[in-house]
């Protein structure tokens, strides 16, 4: 399969790219600044999704699956100045939600013309249980992404277009290892019945399965990877 995977340079995105590549699939990744084999795509720019998709089609030809993983997790205080509050919300919703929706819309048109395809959206536990008081916008973006996933699944399954989401909890990546070693890490672990955070590889393997092997009848599903820190 030919797969476009956003945010592929590190963390969950890199783990997913590695899992898909080992399984024999061709993965074209993106990162904000590009790099070897990667498309440069800064999704805070509203034009980036369209340009990214066009470049992916140019390089891959047919695309069989889209994985929307690129995202930001940036805090803003509820008593921040109005301009900062508005800017933070706009950036988070643009990167985490609008760009994913824009890419999904383009993918659906491509899939309908080519006999079907799959979309996997990387959401978050926060989309169901909320997040910290500094991350209203992040939780809102991920809840909306879950709703987009379910809407796509319901609307296009009859045309062979399948949509899934994965909702990780706290996940250990290069960016979180230092935090987990601090006092904050103790609080995180106390909230996880499994006793540890998920690894990026575990989330990456879930993405691989959804993008390539999950039964068609499971379209619309959201897979939790959070060590039972949130169950529903």
Buried (B, 14 or more C-beta within 10 A) or exposed (E): BBBBBBBBBEBBBBBBBBBBBEBEBEBBBBBBEBEEEBBBBBBBEEEBBBBBBEBBBEBBEEBBBBBBBBBBBEEBEEEBEEEEBEEBBEBBBBBBBBBBBBBBBBBBEBBBEEEBBBBBBBBBBBBBBBBEEBBBBBBBBBBBBBBBBBBBBEEBBEEBBBBBBBBBBBBBBEEBEEEBEEEEBEEBBEEBEEEEBBBBBBBBBBBBBBBBEBEEEEBBBBBBBBBEBBEE
